[in-house]
Amino acid sequence: MSEIPAVSREWHLVRRPQGWPVAEDFALREAPVTAPAAGRILVRNLHMSVDPYMRGRMNDVKSYVPPFQLDKPMDGGAVGEVVASADERFAVGDHVLHGLGWREYADVDTKHATKVDGSLAPLSTYLGVLGMPGLTAYAGLFEVASFKEGDSVFVSGAAGAVGSLVGQFAKIKGASAVIGSAGSDEKVTLLTEKYGFDSAFNYKNGPVGGQLKEAAPEGIDVYFDNVGGDHLEAAISSLKVHGRATLCGAIAQYNATEPTPGPRNLALVIGKRLRLQGVLVGDHAGLQQQFVQDVAGWLRSGELRYDETVFDGIENATSAFLGMLRGENTGKMIVSFTG
């Protein structure tokens, strides 16, 4: 057993945001740390994840995941080192993936901890390319959208943690064309020059529908939606007959204070016989083994590339979260507190 500190810092939600979250909605507080009870481990977190879905959990509404409680520690994906163990299956020094981020030390039920190997890949990748975002991209493209070789694919939010992988997975598996949208010219360049997208556009430079039609004049077979709003409307217009759309996120409306209108062209879904289906990563655990095998292989071969945007220090976790909502990250947004 390593030395256990007396206190751990953790982020609490102290009020529910109205529209865009602000720093005053959160508080960094100290909590006592104790030795773990039977069947539990104490983990010193090394890296934690901030993700778009967390914004929805700040609202007091029923959803597929419970809302954050006020004046309680928030949670989310994290990877860390076991410093004390009351379960013989976990030793001090093991690295584990678990769901109690937003804090320096986590008292984790071992039923919800998974050992990870830092010698196979950097530990932070288990929160990104080899973690929940990677499996979301994999399941959303191959299982939900029924991608097949020769498909033309459009990805919104394409420079983010999920989108950047969707486009590369599609290219690796033989897409005829992969098109991405992003929020800056720098990200557009990244998509085509590093991630291998065939074309990309900055959605701030003009109407999405017009830019998509220019990039894919003959239409698209698959749309992977991380944005919603005008991107979804544009994709419905460009999808071919029997096209498929995976609805993964709608970051364009997460901070809206009024109900947001749906696409104005939904009637096209009927005539084109389109399939629009949501994806939740928890429904696709059966793909985990194949996902890790495929993605680890693509990483080793150099076919797959990834980026991380890293904020250092738990005190900067909310800044990282707000920056992610504004699209300031390239690839996965990570908070590291390894000092």
C-alpha positions in Angstrom: 0.0 0.0 0.0 1.3 3.4 -1.0 1.0 6.4 1.3 -2.6 7.7 1.2 -3.0 11.5 1.2 -5.3 13.1 3.7 -7.4 15.0 1.1 -8.1 15.0 -2.6 -9.3 17.8 -4.8 -12.5 17.3 -6.8 -14.7 19.3 -9.1 -18.3 19.9 -8.0 -21.2 21.3 -10.1 -22.6 24.0 -7.8 -25.4 25.4 -10.1 -27.0 24.3 -13.3 -25.8 26.3 -16.4 -28.2 28.4 -18.3 -27.0 28.3 -21.8 -23.2 28.2 -22.0 -21.6 27.1 -18.8 -19.3 29.6 -17.0 -16.6 29.1 -14.4 -19.0 30.1 -11.6 -21.0 27.0 -12.2 -18.2 24.8 -10.8 -16.1 24.6 -7.6 -12.9 22.8 -6.8 -13.2 21.4 -3.3 -11.2 19.2 -1.0 -12.5 15.9 0.3 -11.0 13.4 2.7 -9.3 10.3 1.4 -9.6 6.9 3.2 -8.3 3.4 2.6 -10.5 1.4 0.3 -13.1 -1.1 1.7 -13.3 -4.7 0.6 -13.8 -5.1 -3.2 -12.5 -1.5 -3.8 -9.3 0.2 -4.9 -8.0 3.7 -4.4 -6.7 5.2 -7.6 -4.5 8.2 -8.2 -5.9 9.6 -11.4 -3.3 10.5 -14.0 -5.6 11.5 -16.9 -9.3 12.4 -17.1 -11.6 12.9 -20.0 -13.9 15.8 -20.8 -16.6 15.0 -23.4 -19.5 16.8 -25.0 -22.1 14.5 -23.4 -21.1 15.9 -20.0 -22.9 19.2 -20.9 -26.2 17.3 -21.0 -25.6 15.9 -17.6 -25.4 19.4 -16.1 -29.2 19.8 -16.9 -31.7 18.3 -14.4 -33.5 16.3 -17.1 -34.0 12.6 -17.6 -31.7 11.1 -20.2 -29.7 8.0 -21.0 -27.3 8.9 -18.2 -28.3 10.5 -14.9 -27.6 14.2 -14.4 -24.8 15.4 -12.2 -25.9 16.2 -8.7 -25.3 19.6 -7.3 -22.6 19.9 -4.7 -21.3 16.4 -5.5 -18.2 15.4 -7.4 -18.8 15.1 -11.1 -17.6 11.9 -12.9 -16.4 10.7 -16.2 -13.7 8.6 -17.8 -10.3 8.5 -16.1 -7.2 6.4 -16.1 -4.9 6.1 -13.1 -2.6 4.1 -10.8 -3.7 1.9 -8.0 -2.2 3.2 -4.7 -4.2 1.0 -2.3 -6.1 -2.2 -3.0 -8.7 -4.3 -1.1 -9.1 -6.7 -4.0 -6.5 -9.4 -4.7 -7.1 -9.1 -8.4 -5.6 -5.5 -8.4 -2.1 -4.7 -7.2 -0.6 -1.4 -6.1 1.0 0.0 -9.3 -1.6 -1.4 -11.7 -3.1 1.0 -14.2 -6.8 1.1 -14.5 -9.6 2.7 -16.6 -12.7 3.7 -14.6 -15.5 6.2 -14.5 -14.6 8.5 -11.5 -12.8 11.4 -13.1 -13.0 15.0 -12.1 -11.0 14.2 -8.9 -7.4 13.5 -7.9 -8.0 10.3 -6.0 -10.9 7.9 -6.7 -12.3 5.2 -4.5 -13.4 2.7 -7.2 -15.6 -0.4 -7.0 -13.4 -3.0 -8.8 -16.5 -4.2 -10.8 -16.2 -0.9 -12.6 -12.4 -0.9 -13.1 -10.5 -2.3 -16.1 -6.8 -2.9 -16.1 -4.9 -1.2 -19.0 -1.4 -1.7 -20.2 0.7 1.4 -20.6 3.4 -0.5 -22.5 1.0 -1.2 -25.4 0.0 2.4 -25.8 0.2 5.7 -23.8 -2.3 5.6 -20.9 -4.2 8.6 -22.2 -5.2 6.8 -25.4 -7.5 4.6 -23.3 -9.6 7.7 -23.0 -9.5 8.4 -26.7 -8.5 6.4 -29.7 -8.5 3.1 -27.7 -11.4 4.2 -25.5 -15.0 5.4 -25.5 -14.5 7.8 -28.4 -12.8 5.2 -30.5 -15.4 2.6 -29.9 -18.1 5.2 -30.6 -16.6 5.9 -34.0 -16.1 2.2 -34.8 -19.6 1.1 -33.8 -21.3 4.1 -35.3 -19.7 3.7 -38.6 -19.5 0.0 -39.1 -22.5 -1.3 -37.1 -25.0 1.6 -37.0 -24.3 3.1 -40.4 -23.6 -0.3 -42.0 -20.6 1.2 -43.9 -19.5 -0.8 -46.9 -16.5 -0.5 -49.2 -17.1 2.2 -51.9 -19.4 4.4 -49.7 -19.0 8.1 -49.8 -18.9 9.4 -46.2 -19.5 12.9 -44.7 -18.4 13.6 -41.1 -19.3 16.7 -39.1 -17.1 17.8 -36.2 -14.4 15.9 -38.1 -11.4 17.2 -36.2 -12.8 16.1 -32.8 -12.1 12.9 -30.9 -14.7 10.9 -32.6 -15.0 12.5 -36.0 -11.3 12.3 -36.8 -11.4 8.5 -36.2 -14.6 8.0 -38.2 -13.0 9.5 -41.3 -9.8 7.5 -41.0 -11.7 4.2 -40.3 -13.8 4.8 -43.5 -10.6 5.5 -45.6 -8.9 2.4 -44.2 -11.9 0.3 -45.1 -12.2 1.5 -48.7 -14.5 4.6 -48.8 -14.8 6.1 -52.2 -14.6 9.6 -50.6 -14.5 11.0 -47.1 -15.5 14.6 -46.5 -15.2 16.5 -43.3 -16.4 19.8 -41.8 -14.6 21.7 -39.1 -14.6 25.1 -37.5 -11.3 26.6 -38.7 -9.1 26.6 -41.7 -6.3 25.1 -39.7 -8.5 22.1 -38.8 -9.5 21.7 -42.5 -5.9 21.5 -43.4 -5.3 18.9 -40.7 -8.1 16.8 -42.0 -6.8 16.5 -45.5 -3.0 16.6 -44.8 -2.8 14.4 -41.7 -5.9 12.4 -41.4 -6.3 11.6 -45.1 -9.8 13.0 -45.8 -10.4 13.5 -49.5 -11.8 17.0 -48.9 -12.9 19.2 -46.0 -14.5 22.6 -45.5 -14.8 25.3 -42.8 -18.5 25.5 -41.9 -18.0 29.1 -40.9 -17.0 30.1 -44.4 -20.5 29.7 -45.9 -23.8 27.7 -45.8 -23.1 24.0 -44.9 -25.5 22.8 -47.6 -23.7 24.6 -50.4 -20.3 23.6 -49.3 -21.3 20.0 -48.9 -22.8 19.9 -52.4 -19.7 21.3 -53.8 -17.6 18.7 -52.1 -19.9 15.8 -53.0 -21.8 16.8 -56.1 -23.1 13.3 -56.6 -24.2 12.9 -53.0 -23.2 10.8 -50.0 -24.0 7.4 -48.8 -23.2 7.8 -45.1 -23.4 10.8 -42.7 -21.8 10.7 -39.2 -23.4 13.5 -37.2 -21.5 15.1 -34.3 -23.1 18.5 -34.7 -26.8 18.5 -35.6 -28.6 21.6 -36.7 -27.6 22.9 -40.2 -25.2 20.0 -40.7 -27.9 17.4 -40.3 -30.2 19.4 -42.6 -27.5 19.6 -45.3 -26.7 15.9 -45.0 -30.3 14.9 -45.5 -30.3 16.9 -48.7 -27.1 15.3 -49.9 -27.8 11.7 -48.9 -28.5 9.3 -51.7 -31.5 6.9 -51.9 -31.1 4.4 -49.0 -28.5 6.6 -47.4 -27.7 6.1 -43.7 -27.0 8.6 -41.0 -25.5 7.9 -37.5 -26.6 10.5 -35.0 -23.9 10.6 -32.4 -24.0 14.2 -31.1 -25.6 17.6 -31.5 -23.1 20.0 -30.0 -24.5 22.9 -32.0 -27.5 22.9 -29.6 -26.2 21.7 -26.3 -26.0 25.2 -24.9 -29.3 26.5 -26.4 -31.7 28.1 -24.0 -34.7 27.7 -26.2 -36.0 24.6 -28.1 -34.0 24.2 -31.3 -35.9 23.5 -34.6 -35.3 20.2 -36.3 -34.2 19.9 -40.0 -36.7 21.6 -42.3 -36.3 18.9 -45.0 -37.3 15.8 -43.0 -39.8 14.9 -45.7 -36.8 13.8 -47.9 -36.3 10.9 -45.5 -39.4 9.3 -46.9 -38.7 9.5 -50.6 -35.1 8.6 -50.2 -35.8 5.8 -47.8 -33.1 7.2 -45.5 -32.1 5.6 -42.2 -31.3 7.9 -39.3 -30.2 6.1 -36.2 -28.7 7.2 -32.9 -25.7 5.6 -31.4 -24.8 5.1 -27.7 -21.5 3.4 -27.1 -22.9 1.3 -24.2 -25.0 -0.7 -26.7 -22.0 -2.0 -28.5 -19.8 -3.7 -25.9 -19.8 -6.8 -28.0 -17.6 -5.1 -30.5 -14.9 -4.2 -27.9 -12.5 -7.1 -28.7 -12.7 -6.6 -32.4 -12.4 -2.9 -32.0 -9.2 -3.1 -29.9 -7.7 -5.7 -32.3 -8.4 -3.6 -35.4 -7.5 -0.2 -34.0 -4.3 -1.4 -32.3 -3.2 -2.9 -35.6 -3.9 0.3 -37.5 -2.0 2.3 -35.0 1.0 -0.1 -35.3 1.0 0.0 -39.1 0.8 3.8 -39.1 -2.5 3.8 -41.0 -4.3 5.5 -38.1 -3.2 8.8 -36.6 -4.6 10.7 -33.6 -4.2 13.9 -31.8 -4.7 14.9 -28.2 -5.2 18.4 -26.7 -3.9 18.3 -23.1 -4.6 20.7 -20.2 -2.2 20.2 -17.3 -3.5 20.1 -13.7 -6.9 19.3 -12.2 -7.3 23.0 -11.5 -7.7 23.5 -15.3 -10.3 20.8 -15.9 -13.2 23.2 -16.3 -11.2 25.3 -18.7 -10.5 22.2 -20.7 -14.2 21.3 -20.7 -15.3 24.8 -21.8 -12.6 24.9 -24.5 -13.9 21.5 -25.8 -17.4 22.9 -26.1 -16.0 25.8 -28.1 -14.2 23.5 -30.4 -10.7 24.5 -29.2 -9.5 20.9 -29.2 -7.9 18.9 -32.0 -8.6 15.3 -31.4 -9.3 14.2 -27.8 -9.4 16.7 -25.0 -7.5 15.3 -22.0 -6.7 16.7 -18.6 -3.5 15.3 -17.1 -2.4 15.6 -13.5 0.7 13.6 -13.5 3.0 16.1 -11.6 
